[in-house]
């Protein structure tokens, strides 16, 4: 349903627009420059910047002489004006971070796990980790916008409930938003991990290059975060990004869905290790074994090289298919498994996607590694709060019903 707007909503949008421009300009912007970029009148802009300064979000940062006339005052973001906590619930390791307004990680930690813990005990452990990391960061709790939680899907976007994520069976039907909010006393947002990763990359990368982009998240599972026209694409239920069952190799391993060669099973860490003869045994954490696989490839182990090159081709095929559908400008690759394999997979994937004749018939496509790095899902979870409060999107002008 389409809704209208009103003056307060327009004013809020103008404020977020100006803040967003200042945030994306670390060197600072003058009011004259802001007026030219936004089209706002000098009076309106003066009112907007005064409100932002009163809220502590921006500061005056010296003057600059540019042509005739009096020097112009530069306005910059105060990155320590607000903070957010991000939690990534992952089958291998749960991570937690505190980020500032610029998306920079202030503190990072891992959340201790209790074997066979109940959902209530898991929520309590996350709540305790939130309290501990905020204290370690040395920041006032009043400046913390809230807690963002990134987790594998499926989940109930409206209710903030993890439904039955195959990768997190212990979190079955847990209302993370409500339960964690009660434990911490902070607002809680819950997001699918791949969408959170896309949001984190968009917030951290201050350019406008990610207006139309895909983020391939490769961890214990694989998924796709998507941004179109500068906004994350969540889908009707919030569970967009399912790419695991795109068939990339008809002769590949059998998937639980009944098909052969689905992307998810074809690049699942244990499958790659088995194909290369690196048996991880019963270990739940495959990270050390993946490191051995990469080391073997770098030392010239032909079997390891073959397995990883094939994995790169499989990833590239899935990206080519989805990009032909979505038509984006940039493809970002990240996640905990990708960060381990990027050194040997990156060139293969980038070359294959960038050379696809359909995708590149009208322009070149950038394929790159995540700027955020290993903690992109946790950082993205924190950025949910920043994005929700301060992102400049026209939808802010719509009246909520």
One Martini backbone bead per residue (centre of mass of N, CA, C, O) as a GRO file, in nm:
protein
  401
    1UNK     BB    1   0.096   0.036   0.022
    2UNK     BB    2   0.043   0.364  -0.024
    3UNK     BB    3   0.188   0.656   0.122
    4UNK     BB    4   0.232   0.941   0.269
    5UNK     BB    5   0.316   1.269   0.387
    6UNK     BB    6   0.504   1.500   0.599
    7UNK     BB    7   0.686   1.737   0.748
    8UNK     BB    8   0.835   1.564   0.962
    9UNK     BB    9   0.931   1.349   0.756
   10UNK     BB   10   1.093   1.540   0.578
   11UNK     BB   11   1.281   1.643   0.802
   12UNK     BB   12   1.408   1.368   0.866
   13UNK     BB   13   1.525   1.318   0.589
   14UNK     BB   14   1.708   1.565   0.573
   15UNK     BB   15   1.881   1.484   0.815
   16UNK     BB   16   1.985   1.211   0.703
   17UNK     BB   17   2.109   1.322   0.445
   18UNK     BB   18   2.321   1.506   0.572
   19UNK     BB   19   2.457   1.294   0.749
   20UNK     BB   20   2.539   1.103   0.519
   21UNK     BB   21   2.729   1.300   0.373
   22UNK     BB   22   2.919   1.343   0.611
   23UNK     BB   23   2.994   1.044   0.660
   24UNK     BB   24   3.113   1.017   0.349
   25UNK     BB   25   3.313   1.272   0.458
   26UNK     BB   26   3.597   1.273   0.634
   27UNK     BB   27   3.698   1.574   0.553
   28UNK     BB   28   3.444   1.726   0.511
   29UNK     BB   29   3.172   1.977   0.515
   30UNK     BB   30   3.012   2.239   0.403
   31UNK     BB   31   2.726   2.417   0.378
   32UNK     BB   32   2.760   2.484   0.082
   33UNK     BB   33   2.800   2.193  -0.016
   34UNK     BB   34   2.536   2.079   0.100
   35UNK     BB   35   2.345   2.259  -0.059
   36UNK     BB   36   2.439   2.165  -0.342
   37UNK     BB   37   2.374   1.851  -0.296
   38UNK     BB   38   2.058   1.886  -0.183
   39UNK     BB   39   1.891   2.171  -0.238
   40UNK     BB   40   1.895   2.326   0.012
   41UNK     BB   41   1.850   2.574   0.194
   42UNK     BB   42   2.023   2.767   0.405
   43UNK     BB   43   1.813   2.759   0.635
   44UNK     BB   44   1.754   2.459   0.642
   45UNK     BB   45   2.048   2.369   0.682
   46UNK     BB   46   2.096   2.518   0.946
   47UNK     BB   47   1.880   2.362   1.106
   48UNK     BB   48   1.988   2.078   1.062
   49UNK     BB   49   2.281   2.114   1.175
   50UNK     BB   50   2.192   2.204   1.455
   51UNK     BB   51   2.052   1.942   1.536
   52UNK     BB   52   2.296   1.755   1.497
   53UNK     BB   53   2.474   1.903   1.705
   54UNK     BB   54   2.281   1.877   1.951
   55UNK     BB   55   2.307   1.549   1.923
   56UNK     BB   56   2.630   1.493   1.859
   57UNK     BB   57   2.688   1.397   1.547
   58UNK     BB   58   2.830   1.674   1.495
   59UNK     BB   59   3.122   1.876   1.401
   60UNK     BB   60   3.338   2.127   1.419
   61UNK     BB   61   3.649   2.128   1.184
   62UNK     BB   62   3.715   2.394   1.095
   63UNK     BB   63   3.867   2.577   0.826
   64UNK     BB   64   3.815   2.687   0.476
   65UNK     BB   65   3.963   2.804   0.180
   66UNK     BB   66   3.735   2.897  -0.107
   67UNK     BB   67   3.798   3.149  -0.232
   68UNK     BB   68   3.610   3.394  -0.201
   69UNK     BB   69   3.566   3.494   0.110
   70UNK     BB   70   3.484   3.338   0.374
   71UNK     BB   71   3.545   3.096   0.562
   72UNK     BB   72   3.472   2.755   0.593
   73UNK     BB   73   3.291   2.533   0.777
   74UNK     BB   74   3.353   2.221   0.894
   75UNK     BB   75   3.178   1.908   0.881
   76UNK     BB   76   3.168   1.629   1.112
   77UNK     BB   77   3.173   1.329   1.224
   78UNK     BB   78   3.095   1.168   1.534
   79UNK     BB   79   3.178   0.845   1.597
   80UNK     BB   80   3.119   0.875   1.933
   81UNK     BB   81   2.799   0.934   1.953
   82UNK     BB   82   2.749   0.630   1.864
   83UNK     BB   83   2.636   0.288   1.928
   84UNK     BB   84   2.675  -0.073   1.854
   85UNK     BB   85   2.561  -0.407   1.878
   86UNK     BB   86   2.696  -0.722   1.754
   87UNK     BB   87   2.553  -1.046   1.660
   88UNK     BB   88   2.678  -1.377   1.574
   89UNK     BB   89   2.508  -1.665   1.482
   90UNK     BB   90   2.700  -1.968   1.476
   91UNK     BB   91   2.797  -2.296   1.439
   92UNK     BB   92   3.099  -2.233   1.537
   93UNK     BB   93   3.092  -1.906   1.615
   94UNK     BB   94   3.028  -1.655   1.846
   95UNK     BB   95   2.993  -1.307   1.785
   96UNK     BB   96   3.110  -0.977   1.915
   97UNK     BB   97   3.037  -0.621   1.876
   98UNK     BB   98   3.158  -0.281   1.862
   99UNK     BB   99   3.030   0.011   1.705
  100UNK     BB  100   3.045   0.294   1.536
  101UNK     BB  101   2.927   0.534   1.319
  102UNK     BB  102   3.151   0.424   1.098
  103UNK     BB  103   3.182   0.096   1.154
  104UNK     BB  104   3.389   0.062   1.367
  105UNK     BB  105   3.573  -0.149   1.559
  106UNK     BB  106   3.620  -0.152   1.908
  107UNK     BB  107   3.510  -0.447   1.986
  108UNK     BB  108   3.604  -0.798   2.029
  109UNK     BB  109   3.431  -1.124   2.053
  110UNK     BB  110   3.361  -1.430   2.210
  111UNK     BB  111   3.108  -1.662   2.283
  112UNK     BB  112   3.055  -1.872   2.510
  113UNK     BB  113   2.992  -2.220   2.521
  114UNK     BB  114   2.723  -2.445   2.605
  115UNK     BB  115   2.663  -2.753   2.621
  116UNK     BB  116   2.331  -2.817   2.588
  117UNK     BB  117   2.183  -2.564   2.580
  118UNK     BB  118   1.935  -2.368   2.634
  119UNK     BB  119   1.776  -2.106   2.508
  120UNK     BB  120   1.785  -1.941   2.773
  121UNK     BB  121   2.094  -1.974   2.813
  122UNK     BB  122   2.178  -1.843   2.549
  123UNK     BB  123   2.056  -1.566   2.601
  124UNK     BB  124   2.214  -1.510   2.861
  125UNK     BB  125   2.496  -1.522   2.729
  126UNK     BB  126   2.451  -1.285   2.538
  127UNK     BB  127   2.376  -1.076   2.752
  128UNK     BB  128   2.646  -1.090   2.905
  129UNK     BB  129   2.822  -1.009   2.660
  130UNK     BB  130   2.705  -0.728   2.627
  131UNK     BB  131   2.785  -0.613   2.900
  132UNK     BB  132   3.091  -0.666   2.875
  133UNK     BB  133   3.157  -0.510   2.605
  134UNK     BB  134   3.061  -0.231   2.695
  135UNK     BB  135   3.259  -0.207   2.926
  136UNK     BB  136   3.520  -0.247   2.757
  137UNK     BB  137   3.464   0.009   2.570
  138UNK     BB  138   3.400   0.264   2.754
  139UNK     BB  139   3.084   0.325   2.738
  140UNK     BB  140   2.789   0.465   2.731
  141UNK     BB  141   2.480   0.323   2.739
  142UNK     BB  142   2.324   0.575   2.621
  143UNK     BB  143   2.488   0.537   2.328
  144UNK     BB  144   2.330   0.272   2.283
  145UNK     BB  145   2.103   0.166   2.048
  146UNK     BB  146   2.176  -0.154   2.044
  147UNK     BB  147   2.091  -0.488   1.919
  148UNK     BB  148   2.228  -0.699   1.677
  149UNK     BB  149   2.110  -0.996   1.495
  150UNK     BB  150   2.276  -1.262   1.330
  151UNK     BB  151   2.125  -1.527   1.125
  152UNK     BB  152   2.020  -1.799   1.015
  153UNK     BB  153   1.785  -1.927   0.836
  154UNK     BB  154   1.482  -1.905   0.927
  155UNK     BB  155   1.271  -1.609   0.991
  156UNK     BB  156   1.078  -1.379   1.183
  157UNK     BB  157   1.067  -1.055   1.111
  158UNK     BB  158   0.832  -0.940   1.284
  159UNK     BB  159   0.904  -1.114   1.562
  160UNK     BB  160   1.212  -1.207   1.603
  161UNK     BB  161   1.218  -1.520   1.507
  162UNK     BB  162   1.354  -1.825   1.524
  163UNK     BB  163   1.258  -2.104   1.380
  164UNK     BB  164   1.445  -2.352   1.190
  165UNK     BB  165   1.759  -2.355   1.179
  166UNK     BB  166   1.969  -2.590   1.056
  167UNK     BB  167   2.242  -2.453   1.183
  168UNK     BB  168   2.044  -2.390   1.464
  169UNK     BB  169   1.880  -2.607   1.654
  170UNK     BB  170   1.895  -2.465   1.947
  171UNK     BB  171   1.713  -2.207   1.813
  172UNK     BB  172   1.428  -2.305   1.828
  173UNK     BB  173   1.182  -2.081   1.851
  174UNK     BB  174   1.329  -1.802   1.916
  175UNK     BB  175   1.275  -1.488   2.074
  176UNK     BB  176   1.517  -1.269   2.046
  177UNK     BB  177   1.401  -0.990   2.074
  178UNK     BB  178   1.250  -1.032   2.342
  179UNK     BB  179   1.456  -1.188   2.524
  180UNK     BB  180   1.707  -0.999   2.488
  181UNK     BB  181   1.565  -0.740   2.571
  182UNK     BB  182   1.505  -0.831   2.864
  183UNK     BB  183   1.807  -0.877   2.947
  184UNK     BB  184   1.933  -0.582   2.845
  185UNK     BB  185   1.735  -0.325   2.784
  186UNK     BB  186   1.749  -0.334   2.467
  187UNK     BB  187   1.728  -0.294   2.157
  188UNK     BB  188   1.620  -0.543   1.905
  189UNK     BB  189   1.762  -0.685   1.609
  190UNK     BB  190   1.673  -0.906   1.335
  191UNK     BB  191   1.883  -1.091   1.094
  192UNK     BB  192   1.992  -1.205   0.823
  193UNK     BB  193   2.319  -1.263   0.761
  194UNK     BB  194   2.336  -1.170   0.460
  195UNK     BB  195   2.201  -0.893   0.502
  196UNK     BB  196   2.389  -0.788   0.718
  197UNK     BB  197   2.643  -0.792   0.544
  198UNK     BB  198   2.545  -0.585   0.338
  199UNK     BB  199   2.502  -0.353   0.540
  200UNK     BB  200   2.790  -0.340   0.652
  201UNK     BB  201   2.927  -0.273   0.382
  202UNK     BB  202   2.769  -0.014   0.321
  203UNK     BB  203   2.855   0.143   0.580
  204UNK     BB  204   3.169   0.116   0.553
  205UNK     BB  205   3.124   0.206   0.263
  206UNK     BB  206   3.121   0.548   0.173
  207UNK     BB  207   3.034   0.498  -0.086
  208UNK     BB  208   2.812   0.444  -0.388
  209UNK     BB  209   2.880   0.151  -0.512
  210UNK     BB  210   2.639  -0.021  -0.339
  211UNK     BB  211   2.355   0.030  -0.461
  212UNK     BB  212   2.425  -0.219  -0.667
  213UNK     BB  213   2.443  -0.535  -0.500
  214UNK     BB  214   2.640  -0.822  -0.397
  215UNK     BB  215   2.658  -1.071  -0.122
  216UNK     BB  216   2.871  -1.332  -0.066
  217UNK     BB  217   2.807  -1.568   0.184
  218UNK     BB  218   3.077  -1.767   0.343
  219UNK     BB  219   3.021  -2.033   0.553
  220UNK     BB  220   2.857  -2.286   0.671
  221UNK     BB  221   2.704  -2.129   0.464
  222UNK     BB  222   2.510  -1.995   0.183
  223UNK     BB  223   2.457  -1.651   0.064
  224UNK     BB  224   2.252  -1.355  -0.040
  225UNK     BB  225   2.313  -1.022  -0.059
  226UNK     BB  226   2.097  -0.733  -0.138
  227UNK     BB  227   2.122  -0.427  -0.339
  228UNK     BB  228   1.880  -0.168  -0.428
  229UNK     BB  229   1.898   0.157  -0.448
  230UNK     BB  230   2.046   0.152  -0.148
  231UNK     BB  231   1.876  -0.109  -0.058
  232UNK     BB  232   1.780  -0.367   0.109
  233UNK     BB  233   1.686  -0.704   0.028
  234UNK     BB  234   1.431  -0.910   0.196
  235UNK     BB  235   1.154  -0.958   0.133
  236UNK     BB  236   0.851  -1.060   0.248
  237UNK     BB  237   0.996  -1.234   0.512
  238UNK     BB  238   1.328  -1.182   0.523
  239UNK     BB  239   1.452  -1.449   0.329
  240UNK     BB  240   1.640  -1.351   0.138
  241UNK     BB  241   1.918  -1.526  -0.042
  242UNK     BB  242   1.864  -1.805  -0.166
  243UNK     BB  243   2.149  -2.003  -0.316
  244UNK     BB  244   2.205  -2.311  -0.239
  245UNK     BB  245   1.998  -2.434  -0.491
  246UNK     BB  246   2.191  -2.374  -0.707
  247UNK     BB  247   2.291  -2.523  -0.990
  248UNK     BB  248   2.656  -2.597  -1.067
  249UNK     BB  249   2.664  -2.938  -1.071
  250UNK     BB  250   2.527  -3.218  -1.204
  251UNK     BB  251   2.788  -3.402  -1.084
  252UNK     BB  252   2.756  -3.350  -0.803
  253UNK     BB  253   2.662  -3.359  -0.505
  254UNK     BB  254   2.428  -3.463  -0.293
  255UNK     BB  255   2.134  -3.327  -0.186
  256UNK     BB  256   1.878  -3.300   0.045
  257UNK     BB  257   1.668  -3.214  -0.191
  258UNK     BB  258   1.778  -3.432  -0.443
  259UNK     BB  259   1.989  -3.295  -0.581
  260UNK     BB  260   2.260  -3.198  -0.788
  261UNK     BB  261   2.494  -2.945  -0.735
  262UNK     BB  262   2.449  -2.762  -0.519
  263UNK     BB  263   2.607  -2.506  -0.386
  264UNK     BB  264   2.609  -2.570  -0.084
  265UNK     BB  265   2.724  -2.867  -0.108
  266UNK     BB  266   2.967  -2.806  -0.312
  267UNK     BB  267   3.102  -2.588  -0.072
  268UNK     BB  268   3.114  -2.746   0.166
  269UNK     BB  269   3.367  -2.788   0.374
  270UNK     BB  270   3.350  -3.105   0.404
  271UNK     BB  271   3.348  -3.164   0.103
  272UNK     BB  272   3.619  -3.043   0.029
  273UNK     BB  273   3.789  -3.212   0.223
  274UNK     BB  274   3.708  -3.488   0.108
  275UNK     BB  275   3.804  -3.437  -0.189
  276UNK     BB  276   4.113  -3.380  -0.069
  277UNK     BB  277   4.170  -3.573   0.192
  278UNK     BB  278   4.060  -3.394   0.451
  279UNK     BB  279   3.988  -3.525   0.751
  280UNK     BB  280   3.794  -3.393   1.024
  281UNK     BB  281   3.596  -3.576   1.135
  282UNK     BB  282   3.415  -3.471   1.434
  283UNK     BB  283   3.471  -3.189   1.396
  284UNK     BB  284   3.304  -2.880   1.419
  285UNK     BB  285   3.577  -2.739   1.341
  286UNK     BB  286   3.715  -2.656   1.013
  287UNK     BB  287   3.938  -2.438   1.008
  288UNK     BB  288   4.211  -2.595   1.030
  289UNK     BB  289   4.155  -2.765   0.769
  290UNK     BB  290   4.134  -2.531   0.571
  291UNK     BB  291   4.422  -2.434   0.616
  292UNK     BB  292   4.550  -2.692   0.506
  293UNK     BB  293   4.431  -2.676   0.224
  294UNK     BB  294   4.558  -2.407   0.145
  295UNK     BB  295   4.849  -2.488   0.197
  296UNK     BB  296   4.852  -2.715  -0.011
  297UNK     BB  297   4.798  -2.538  -0.260
  298UNK     BB  298   5.053  -2.354  -0.219
  299UNK     BB  299   5.247  -2.623  -0.240
  300UNK     BB  300   5.107  -2.801  -0.492
  301UNK     BB  301   4.861  -2.965  -0.435
  302UNK     BB  302   4.670  -3.096  -0.677
  303UNK     BB  303   4.410  -3.166  -0.523
  304UNK     BB  304   4.366  -2.896  -0.382
  305UNK     BB  305   4.362  -2.724  -0.634
  306UNK     BB  306   4.123  -2.862  -0.776
  307UNK     BB  307   3.907  -2.816  -0.556
  308UNK     BB  308   3.928  -2.501  -0.544
  309UNK     BB  309   3.875  -2.441  -0.841
  310UNK     BB  310   3.596  -2.572  -0.844
  311UNK     BB  311   3.472  -2.392  -0.630
  312UNK     BB  312   3.510  -2.128  -0.786
  313UNK     BB  313   3.333  -2.209  -1.028
  314UNK     BB  314   3.072  -2.252  -0.870
  315UNK     BB  315   3.042  -1.969  -0.761
  316UNK     BB  316   3.046  -1.822  -1.034
  317UNK     BB  317   2.792  -1.947  -1.154
  318UNK     BB  318   2.595  -1.835  -0.943
  319UNK     BB  319   2.663  -1.534  -0.992
  320UNK     BB  320   2.588  -1.518  -1.289
  321UNK     BB  321   2.293  -1.593  -1.262
  322UNK     BB  322   2.211  -1.366  -1.057
  323UNK     BB  323   2.320  -1.123  -1.225
  324UNK     BB  324   2.136  -1.164  -1.471
  325UNK     BB  325   1.886  -1.094  -1.293
  326UNK     BB  326   1.987  -0.817  -1.129
  327UNK     BB  327   2.204  -0.614  -1.234
  328UNK     BB  328   2.488  -0.538  -1.110
  329UNK     BB  329   2.801  -0.370  -1.022
  330UNK     BB  330   2.863  -0.543  -0.750
  331UNK     BB  331   3.081  -0.796  -0.599
  332UNK     BB  332   3.081  -0.944  -0.279
  333UNK     BB  333   3.315  -1.123  -0.067
  334UNK     BB  334   3.235  -1.326   0.231
  335UNK     BB  335   3.327  -1.463   0.528
  336UNK     BB  336   3.481  -1.708   0.711
  337UNK     BB  337   3.555  -1.894   0.468
  338UNK     BB  338   3.641  -1.692   0.258
  339UNK     BB  339   3.881  -1.570   0.421
  340UNK     BB  340   4.043  -1.845   0.389
  341UNK     BB  341   4.009  -1.879   0.053
  342UNK     BB  342   4.068  -1.613  -0.112
  343UNK     BB  343   4.374  -1.650  -0.198
  344UNK     BB  344   4.272  -1.902  -0.406
  345UNK     BB  345   3.973  -1.800  -0.523
  346UNK     BB  346   3.945  -1.502  -0.614
  347UNK     BB  347   4.050  -1.501  -0.912
  348UNK     BB  348   3.854  -1.705  -1.029
  349UNK     BB  349   3.588  -1.558  -0.967
  350UNK     BB  350   3.647  -1.281  -1.089
  351UNK     BB  351   3.709  -1.371  -1.381
  352UNK     BB  352   3.441  -1.516  -1.441
  353UNK     BB  353   3.241  -1.284  -1.385
  354UNK     BB  354   3.387  -1.049  -1.552
  355UNK     BB  355   3.358  -1.241  -1.834
  356UNK     BB  356   3.067  -1.234  -1.870
  357UNK     BB  357   2.887  -1.153  -2.153
  358UNK     BB  358   2.615  -1.062  -2.027
  359UNK     BB  359   2.693  -0.885  -1.778
  360UNK     BB  360   2.931  -0.717  -1.963
  361UNK     BB  361   2.790  -0.575  -2.218
  362UNK     BB  362   2.755  -0.271  -2.065
  363UNK     BB  363   2.963  -0.339  -1.819
  364UNK     BB  364   3.161  -0.345  -1.565
  365UNK     BB  365   3.250  -0.573  -1.299
  366UNK     BB  366   3.286  -0.576  -0.960
  367UNK     BB  367   3.519  -0.793  -0.781
  368UNK     BB  368   3.529  -0.838  -0.422
  369UNK     BB  369   3.641  -0.802  -0.113
  370UNK     BB  370   3.576  -0.750   0.193
  371UNK     BB  371   3.631  -0.475   0.408
  372UNK     BB  372   3.553  -0.595   0.688
  373UNK     BB  373   3.559  -0.913   0.705
  374UNK     BB  374   3.520  -1.163   0.931
  375UNK     BB  375   3.285  -0.971   1.094
  376UNK     BB  376   3.044  -0.890   0.899
  377UNK     BB  377   2.789  -0.995   1.047
  378UNK     BB  378   2.828  -0.844   1.315
  379UNK     BB  379   2.857  -0.565   1.195
  380UNK     BB  380   2.585  -0.572   1.048
  381UNK     BB  381   2.414  -0.599   1.301
  382UNK     BB  382   2.493  -0.323   1.415
  383UNK     BB  383   2.408  -0.159   1.151
  384UNK     BB  384   2.105  -0.182   1.185
  385UNK     BB  385   2.085   0.057   1.381
  386UNK     BB  386   2.215   0.275   1.207
  387UNK     BB  387   2.035   0.239   0.958
  388UNK     BB  388   1.758   0.280   1.100
  389UNK     BB  389   1.834   0.579   1.211
  390UNK     BB  390   2.036   0.714   0.947
  391UNK     BB  391   1.930   0.641   0.683
  392UNK     BB  392   1.890   0.769   0.346
  393UNK     BB  393   1.548   0.724   0.269
  394UNK     BB  394   1.249   0.780   0.117
  395UNK     BB  395   1.078   0.598   0.314
  396UNK     BB  396   1.083   0.805   0.552
  397UNK     BB  397   0.835   0.980   0.421
  398UNK     BB  398   0.654   0.761   0.508
  399UNK     BB  399   0.362   0.666   0.648
  400UNK     BB  400   0.293   0.475   0.907
  401UNK     BB  401   0.037   0.200   0.966
   0.00000   0.00000   0.00000
